[in-house]
Amino acid sequence: MEQRIGEKITSLRKAKNITQAQLAEYLHLVPQTVSRWEAGNGTPDISLLPRLAAFFDISIDELMGYEPQMEKDDIRKLYKKLTRDFAEKPFDETMECCREIAKKYFSCPPLLFQIGALFVNHCTLSGTPEKTNAVLEEARRLFGRVREISDDAELSSLAVSMDALCLLQLGRAKEVLALLEPLEGNRLSPEPLLASAFQMMGNARAAKRILQAGIYHSMLEVQNLLSSYMNCCLDDPEAYKETFRRLQLVSETFDLKTLHPGLLMSLQLSAASGFSLLNNQQRALEILEDYTELVLSCQSPLTLHGDSYFTLLDEWLDSYAGLFSVGITLSDEVFCQKLSCPGTNRSSAGAWHNPLSATRPLNPLEKSPVFRISSGVWKDSGKITTQSNERRTYERSDPKPVIQNIRGRKKSPRFRVHHLKTGGSLRLPGP
């Protein structure tokens, strides 16, 4: 602390182009006192802090080197860095780093929200269910702090939703209902009103951007609702099939293969599990084929982005990445764990478990060649590489050839899985 405030006084004094003697005179002190502060051999008496802050025209917090807030761009950069750290560094080390940052910026709601989101996104890397639950409880405390101090209604609402997600993962369903049921009711989307305001001001580009963001966000909400409803229809096979059909239509309409492949993978894995539970193994295997093809065609690292329709979405994603965890580049390991393999965990040695093997409803399909191919696309490293000739290559540790004819679909353009080459790589022609 002494060194920090001494360096701050030195910097401020030189910026004002005054000497130690002039500053000492203003404070009615001897120059040697100011010299000791700047050398780190003492600090100003607490009664002098208001006068010092007033002289340099800054707050006492700034004088003391305390930074209660962090800018949005800095939050976004920090989120990216910490996401990488969770993938590349020991879990406990990264968690401790996050805790220290949260302590330093305990009055910065947007940053606390992001730290909480990081905890939720990576809690399964902790190693044990007990540690995972402890991390989720830490995240809940951060979201509670955000709700307590934030004057941003949207951020507070997001914090409530994230708190509910934590409670759900902790198995505390009654608390989820108590938290969310009071929020039920009609919600007016603000995007059309904002777009109209921008148009009245002559800013058509801003109007289009906010509407594209609203369409994108609503599409994700619809997919989430359909997926949740589909899982509730396991007692009604026809309703399950119809809901999945509609979910597919939305996915195809918005070209999720390109726009948001991570979400589509998660939906496919969930649907395959449901059809397996409904004893419709044929349909489950067909969905696994699509899942495998999508995994192999993805280029890593995975990022969120716009497309030929959402031409202004990248600007929106970039603007709000630091606040809403959008548009963040995910590392290969985090991509495998978070987006395409829900519930996947990492062993103490750092190896990733097979997502299909970890999905119990799919266990009856283990003897199928399609299942073995779908399982085979994952290696412990979880790394997908792209060769210079634009052919996707997935590295595997097993050098033996894979089954060349998958239920007579070897020549199908929809599922063109080739045999393993000498180097032990599963090759798929580029899209």
C-alpha positions as CSV (number, residue, x, y, z in Angstrom):
1,M,0.0,0.0,0.0
2,E,2.8,2.4,0.9
3,Q,4.6,1.8,-2.4
4,R,1.4,2.2,-4.3
5,I,0.3,5.5,-2.9
6,G,3.8,6.8,-3.0
7,E,4.0,6.0,-6.7
8,K,0.6,7.6,-7.3
9,I,1.7,10.9,-5.5
10,T,4.9,10.9,-7.6
11,S,3.0,10.5,-10.8
12,L,0.3,13.1,-10.0
13,R,2.9,15.6,-8.8
14,K,5.0,15.3,-12.0
15,A,1.9,15.6,-14.1
16,K,1.1,18.9,-12.4
17,N,4.8,19.9,-12.9
18,I,5.4,20.8,-9.2
19,T,8.2,20.0,-6.8
20,Q,8.1,18.0,-3.6
21,A,8.7,21.3,-1.8
22,Q,5.6,23.0,-3.4
23,L,3.4,20.0,-2.5
24,A,4.7,20.1,1.1
25,E,4.1,23.8,1.3
26,Y,0.4,23.3,0.3
27,L,0.0,20.6,3.0
28,H,2.0,22.6,5.6
29,L,4.6,19.9,5.8
30,V,8.4,19.7,5.4
31,P,9.6,18.4,1.9
32,Q,11.3,15.4,3.6
33,T,7.8,14.0,4.5
34,V,6.7,14.1,0.9
35,S,10.0,12.5,-0.1
36,R,9.5,9.6,2.3
37,W,6.0,9.0,0.9
38,E,7.3,8.8,-2.6
39,A,10.1,6.5,-1.6
40,G,7.6,4.1,0.0
41,N,8.9,4.7,3.5
42,G,5.5,6.0,4.9
43,T,2.0,7.0,3.9
44,P,0.1,10.3,4.4
45,D,-2.0,10.6,7.6
46,I,-5.6,9.7,7.0
47,S,-6.6,13.4,7.7
48,L,-4.4,14.5,4.8
49,L,-6.1,12.3,2.2
50,P,-9.0,14.7,1.4
51,R,-6.6,17.6,0.9
52,L,-4.3,15.6,-1.3
53,A,-7.3,14.3,-3.4
54,A,-8.6,17.8,-3.7
55,F,-5.2,19.2,-4.7
56,F,-4.9,16.7,-7.5
57,D,-8.6,16.9,-8.4
58,I,-9.2,13.1,-8.0
59,S,-11.2,10.9,-5.6
60,I,-9.6,9.4,-2.5
61,D,-10.2,6.0,-4.0
62,E,-8.1,7.0,-7.0
63,L,-5.4,8.4,-4.8
64,M,-5.3,5.1,-2.9
65,G,-5.1,3.2,-6.1
66,Y,-8.4,1.5,-5.6
67,E,-10.3,0.7,-8.8
68,P,-13.9,-0.1,-7.9
69,Q,-15.1,-0.4,-11.5
70,M,-13.8,-2.0,-14.7
71,E,-14.5,-0.8,-18.2
72,K,-16.6,-3.0,-20.5
73,D,-13.7,-3.6,-22.9
74,D,-11.5,-4.6,-20.1
75,I,-14.1,-7.0,-18.8
76,R,-14.4,-8.6,-22.2
77,K,-10.6,-9.1,-22.5
78,L,-10.4,-10.4,-18.9
79,Y,-13.2,-12.9,-19.6
80,K,-11.4,-14.2,-22.7
81,K,-8.2,-14.6,-20.7
82,L,-9.8,-16.4,-17.8
83,T,-11.7,-18.7,-20.2
84,R,-8.4,-19.7,-21.6
85,D,-6.9,-20.1,-18.2
86,F,-9.6,-22.5,-17.2
87,A,-8.7,-24.7,-20.2
88,E,-5.0,-24.5,-19.9
89,K,-4.1,-24.0,-16.2
90,P,-4.9,-25.9,-13.0
91,F,-8.5,-25.4,-12.0
92,D,-7.7,-24.3,-8.4
93,E,-5.2,-21.8,-9.6
94,T,-7.6,-20.1,-12.0
95,M,-10.4,-20.1,-9.4
96,E,-8.1,-18.4,-6.9
97,C,-7.3,-15.8,-9.5
98,C,-11.0,-15.2,-10.1
99,R,-11.6,-14.8,-6.4
100,E,-8.9,-12.2,-6.0
101,I,-10.3,-10.2,-9.0
102,A,-13.8,-10.4,-7.5
103,K,-12.5,-9.1,-4.1
104,K,-10.7,-6.2,-5.8
105,Y,-13.8,-5.2,-7.9
106,F,-16.5,-6.1,-5.4
107,S,-18.4,-2.9,-6.3
108,C,-18.4,-3.6,-10.1
109,P,-21.6,-5.6,-10.9
110,P,-20.9,-6.3,-14.6
111,L,-17.5,-7.9,-13.6
112,L,-19.0,-9.8,-10.7
113,F,-21.6,-11.2,-13.0
114,Q,-19.0,-12.4,-15.5
115,I,-16.9,-14.1,-12.7
116,G,-20.1,-15.8,-11.6
117,A,-20.8,-16.9,-15.2
118,L,-17.2,-18.3,-15.4
119,F,-17.8,-20.3,-12.2
120,V,-21.0,-21.8,-13.6
121,N,-19.5,-22.6,-17.0
122,H,-16.4,-24.3,-15.6
123,C,-17.6,-25.8,-12.3
124,T,-17.5,-29.4,-13.6
125,L,-13.8,-29.1,-14.0
126,S,-13.4,-29.0,-10.2
127,G,-13.1,-32.8,-10.1
128,T,-15.7,-33.9,-7.6
129,P,-19.5,-33.3,-7.2
130,E,-18.8,-31.8,-3.8
131,K,-16.4,-29.2,-5.3
132,T,-18.7,-28.6,-8.2
133,N,-21.5,-27.7,-5.7
134,A,-19.2,-25.5,-3.7
135,V,-18.3,-23.5,-6.9
136,L,-22.0,-23.1,-7.7
137,E,-22.6,-21.7,-4.3
138,E,-19.8,-19.3,-4.8
139,A,-21.4,-18.2,-8.1
140,R,-24.7,-17.7,-6.3
141,R,-23.1,-15.4,-3.8
142,L,-21.7,-13.3,-6.7
143,F,-25.1,-13.1,-8.4
144,G,-26.7,-12.1,-5.1
145,R,-24.1,-9.3,-4.8
146,V,-24.9,-8.2,-8.4
147,R,-28.6,-8.0,-7.5
148,E,-27.8,-6.1,-4.3
149,I,-25.7,-3.3,-5.8
150,S,-26.6,-3.0,-9.5
151,D,-28.9,-0.3,-10.7
152,D,-29.1,-2.0,-14.2
153,A,-32.4,-3.7,-14.3
154,E,-31.4,-6.0,-17.2
155,L,-28.2,-7.1,-15.4
156,S,-30.1,-7.8,-12.2
157,S,-32.6,-9.9,-14.2
158,L,-29.8,-11.9,-15.7
159,A,-28.3,-12.4,-12.3
160,V,-31.7,-13.8,-11.1
161,S,-31.7,-16.2,-14.0
162,M,-28.2,-17.4,-13.4
163,D,-29.0,-17.8,-9.7
164,A,-31.9,-20.0,-10.7
165,L,-29.6,-22.0,-13.0
166,C,-27.3,-22.7,-10.1
167,L,-30.1,-23.8,-7.9
168,L,-31.3,-26.1,-10.6
169,Q,-27.9,-27.7,-11.0
170,L,-27.8,-28.1,-7.2
171,G,-31.1,-30.0,-7.3
172,R,-33.1,-27.3,-5.4
173,A,-36.2,-27.1,-7.6
174,K,-38.5,-25.5,-5.0
175,E,-36.1,-22.6,-4.6
176,V,-36.0,-22.1,-8.3
177,L,-39.8,-21.8,-8.4
178,A,-39.8,-19.4,-5.5
179,L,-37.2,-17.3,-7.2
180,L,-38.7,-17.2,-10.7
181,E,-42.5,-17.5,-10.4
182,P,-42.9,-13.9,-9.2
183,L,-41.3,-12.8,-12.5
184,E,-43.9,-14.6,-14.6
185,G,-46.1,-12.4,-16.8
186,N,-46.2,-10.6,-20.1
187,R,-42.8,-9.2,-21.1
188,L,-42.6,-6.5,-23.7
189,S,-39.6,-6.8,-26.0
190,P,-37.7,-3.5,-26.1
191,E,-36.1,-4.0,-29.5
192,P,-39.0,-2.7,-31.7
193,L,-39.3,0.4,-29.6
194,L,-35.5,1.0,-29.7
195,A,-35.5,0.4,-33.5
196,S,-38.3,2.9,-33.9
197,A,-36.4,5.5,-31.9
198,F,-33.3,5.0,-33.9
199,Q,-35.3,5.4,-37.2
200,M,-36.9,8.6,-35.9
201,M,-33.3,9.9,-35.3
202,G,-32.3,8.8,-38.9
203,N,-30.0,6.0,-37.8
204,A,-31.3,3.1,-39.9
205,R,-28.1,1.0,-39.3
206,A,-28.6,1.1,-35.5
207,A,-32.2,0.2,-35.9
208,K,-31.3,-2.9,-38.0
209,R,-28.6,-3.9,-35.6
210,I,-30.8,-3.8,-32.6
211,L,-33.5,-5.8,-34.4
212,Q,-31.0,-8.4,-35.6
213,A,-29.9,-8.8,-32.1
214,G,-33.5,-9.2,-30.9
215,I,-34.2,-11.8,-33.5
216,Y,-31.1,-13.7,-32.7
217,H,-31.8,-13.6,-29.0
218,S,-35.4,-14.6,-29.4
219,M,-34.4,-17.5,-31.7
220,L,-32.1,-18.8,-29.0
221,E,-34.9,-18.5,-26.5
222,V,-37.3,-20.4,-28.7
223,Q,-34.7,-23.2,-29.2
224,N,-34.2,-23.4,-25.5
225,L,-38.0,-23.5,-24.8
226,L,-38.5,-26.2,-27.5
227,S,-35.7,-28.3,-26.1
228,S,-37.1,-28.1,-22.6
229,Y,-40.6,-28.9,-23.7
230,M,-39.3,-31.8,-25.8
231,N,-37.7,-33.3,-22.7
232,C,-41.0,-32.9,-20.9
233,C,-42.8,-35.0,-23.6
234,L,-40.9,-38.2,-22.9
235,D,-44.3,-39.6,-21.7
236,D,-45.9,-38.8,-25.1
237,P,-43.8,-40.1,-28.1
238,E,-45.9,-38.3,-30.7
239,A,-45.5,-34.9,-29.0
240,Y,-41.8,-35.6,-28.6
241,K,-41.4,-36.3,-32.3
242,E,-43.5,-33.2,-33.3
243,T,-41.5,-30.9,-31.0
244,F,-38.2,-32.2,-32.4
245,R,-39.6,-31.6,-35.9
246,R,-40.3,-28.0,-35.1
247,L,-37.0,-27.6,-33.4
248,Q,-35.3,-28.9,-36.6
249,L,-37.3,-26.4,-38.6
250,V,-36.1,-23.5,-36.5
251,S,-32.5,-24.8,-36.7
252,E,-32.7,-25.1,-40.5
253,T,-34.4,-21.7,-40.9
254,F,-31.6,-20.0,-39.1
255,D,-28.9,-22.3,-40.3
256,L,-27.6,-23.2,-36.9
257,K,-24.9,-25.4,-38.4
258,T,-23.1,-22.2,-39.4
259,L,-24.6,-19.7,-37.0
260,H,-24.3,-21.6,-33.7
261,P,-23.0,-25.1,-34.2
262,G,-22.4,-25.6,-30.4
263,L,-26.0,-25.1,-29.6
264,L,-27.1,-27.5,-32.4
265,M,-24.7,-30.2,-31.1
266,S,-26.2,-29.9,-27.7
267,L,-29.7,-30.2,-29.1
268,Q,-28.8,-33.2,-31.2
269,L,-27.3,-35.0,-28.3
270,S,-30.3,-34.3,-26.2
271,A,-32.7,-35.4,-28.9
272,A,-30.8,-38.7,-29.5
273,S,-30.9,-39.4,-25.8
274,G,-34.7,-38.9,-25.8
275,F,-35.4,-41.1,-28.8
276,S,-33.2,-43.8,-27.2
277,L,-35.3,-43.6,-24.1
278,L,-38.4,-43.9,-26.3
279,N,-36.9,-47.1,-27.8
280,N,-36.6,-45.5,-31.2
281,Q,-33.0,-46.4,-31.7
282,Q,-33.2,-46.0,-35.5
283,R,-34.0,-42.3,-35.1
284,A,-31.5,-41.9,-32.3
285,L,-28.7,-43.3,-34.5
286,E,-29.7,-41.0,-37.4
287,I,-29.4,-38.0,-35.2
288,L,-26.0,-39.2,-33.9
289,E,-24.9,-39.3,-37.6
290,D,-25.8,-35.7,-38.0
291,Y,-24.1,-34.9,-34.6
292,T,-20.9,-36.6,-35.7
293,E,-20.8,-34.9,-39.1
294,L,-21.3,-31.5,-37.4
295,V,-18.5,-32.1,-34.8
296,L,-16.1,-33.1,-37.5
297,S,-16.9,-30.2,-39.7
298,C,-16.5,-27.5,-37.0
299,Q,-13.4,-25.4,-37.1
300,S,-11.8,-24.9,-33.7
301,P,-11.7,-22.6,-31.7
302,L,-15.5,-22.0,-31.8
303,T,-16.8,-18.5,-31.7
304,L,-20.2,-16.9,-32.0
305,H,-20.7,-14.8,-35.1
306,G,-23.2,-13.4,-37.6
307,D,-23.8,-14.7,-41.1
308,S,-25.1,-13.5,-44.5
309,Y,-28.5,-12.7,-42.8
310,F,-27.3,-11.4,-39.5
311,T,-24.9,-9.0,-41.2
312,L,-24.7,-6.6,-38.2
313,L,-24.7,-9.2,-35.4
314,D,-20.9,-9.2,-35.0
315,E,-21.0,-5.6,-33.9
316,W,-23.7,-6.4,-31.3
317,L,-21.8,-9.5,-30.1
318,D,-18.6,-7.5,-29.7
319,S,-20.4,-4.7,-27.9
320,Y,-22.0,-7.0,-25.3
321,A,-19.5,-9.8,-25.0
322,G,-18.1,-8.4,-21.8
323,L,-21.5,-8.0,-20.2
324,F,-23.5,-11.0,-21.4
325,S,-20.8,-13.7,-22.1
326,V,-21.5,-13.5,-25.8
327,G,-19.0,-13.7,-28.6
328,I,-16.2,-15.1,-26.4
329,T,-13.8,-17.4,-28.1
330,L,-13.8,-20.8,-26.5
331,S,-10.7,-23.0,-26.3
332,D,-10.9,-26.5,-27.7
333,E,-11.3,-28.1,-24.3
334,V,-13.9,-25.7,-23.1
335,F,-15.7,-26.1,-26.4
336,C,-15.8,-29.9,-25.9
337,Q,-16.8,-29.5,-22.2
338,K,-19.3,-26.7,-22.4
339,L,-21.0,-26.5,-25.7
340,S,-21.0,-29.9,-27.4
341,C,-20.8,-32.3,-24.4
342,P,-23.1,-31.2,-21.6
343,G,-22.3,-32.9,-18.3
344,T,-18.8,-34.0,-19.5
345,N,-16.1,-33.8,-16.9
346,R,-12.3,-34.0,-16.9
347,S,-10.3,-36.6,-14.9
348,S,-7.5,-35.7,-12.6
349,A,-5.1,-36.4,-15.4
350,G,-6.8,-33.8,-17.6
351,A,-8.3,-36.2,-20.1
352,W,-11.8,-35.6,-21.4
353,H,-14.4,-38.4,-21.0
354,N,-16.4,-39.4,-24.1
355,P,-19.6,-37.3,-24.2
356,L,-21.7,-40.1,-25.6
357,S,-20.4,-42.6,-23.0
358,A,-21.3,-40.0,-20.3
359,T,-24.9,-39.8,-21.7
360,R,-26.6,-42.7,-20.0
361,P,-29.7,-42.8,-22.2
362,L,-27.4,-43.6,-25.1
363,N,-25.8,-46.6,-23.5
364,P,-28.2,-49.1,-25.3
365,L,-26.7,-47.9,-28.6
366,E,-23.1,-48.8,-27.6
367,K,-22.9,-51.8,-29.9
368,S,-24.0,-49.9,-33.0
369,P,-21.3,-49.0,-35.6
370,V,-22.8,-45.5,-35.8
371,F,-22.4,-45.1,-32.0
372,R,-18.8,-46.3,-32.2
373,I,-18.0,-43.8,-34.9
374,S,-19.8,-41.0,-33.0
375,S,-17.8,-41.9,-29.9
376,G,-14.6,-42.2,-31.9
377,V,-14.5,-38.6,-33.0
378,W,-13.5,-37.6,-29.4
379,K,-9.9,-38.0,-28.3
380,D,-8.7,-37.3,-24.7
381,S,-7.2,-34.0,-26.0
382,G,-10.5,-32.9,-27.5
383,K,-8.7,-31.2,-30.3
384,I,-10.0,-30.6,-33.8
385,T,-7.6,-29.3,-36.4
386,T,-8.1,-27.9,-39.9
387,Q,-5.6,-28.8,-42.6
388,S,-4.4,-26.4,-45.2
389,N,-6.4,-28.2,-47.9
390,E,-9.6,-27.4,-45.9
391,R,-10.2,-31.1,-45.0
392,R,-11.2,-31.6,-41.4
393,T,-9.0,-33.9,-39.5
394,Y,-9.8,-35.3,-36.1
395,E,-6.9,-36.8,-34.3
396,R,-7.4,-40.2,-32.7
397,S,-5.2,-42.4,-30.5
398,D,-6.6,-45.6,-32.0
399,P,-4.8,-46.4,-35.3
400,K,-7.1,-49.2,-36.3
401,P,-9.4,-48.6,-39.3
402,V,-13.0,-47.6,-38.4
403,I,-15.9,-49.5,-39.8
404,Q,-16.0,-48.5,-43.4
405,N,-19.7,-49.1,-44.1
406,I,-22.1,-47.6,-41.5
407,R,-25.4,-49.3,-42.1
408,G,-25.0,-49.0,-45.9
409,R,-24.5,-45.2,-45.7
410,K,-20.8,-45.1,-46.8
411,K,-21.6,-43.2,-50.0
412,S,-24.2,-40.9,-48.4
413,P,-23.1,-37.2,-48.9
414,R,-24.7,-36.5,-45.5
415,F,-22.4,-38.8,-43.6
416,R,-19.1,-39.3,-45.5
417,V,-16.9,-40.8,-42.9
418,H,-13.7,-42.2,-44.3
419,H,-11.4,-44.9,-42.9
420,L,-8.5,-44.0,-40.6
421,K,-5.3,-43.3,-42.4
422,T,-1.9,-44.5,-41.4
423,G,-1.4,-41.5,-39.1
424,G,-4.4,-42.3,-37.1
425,S,-6.7,-39.5,-38.3
426,L,-10.4,-39.7,-39.1
427,R,-10.8,-37.6,-42.3
428,L,-14.0,-36.0,-43.6
429,P,-14.1,-34.0,-46.8
430,G,-14.6,-30.3,-46.2
431,P,-18.1,-28.9,-46.6
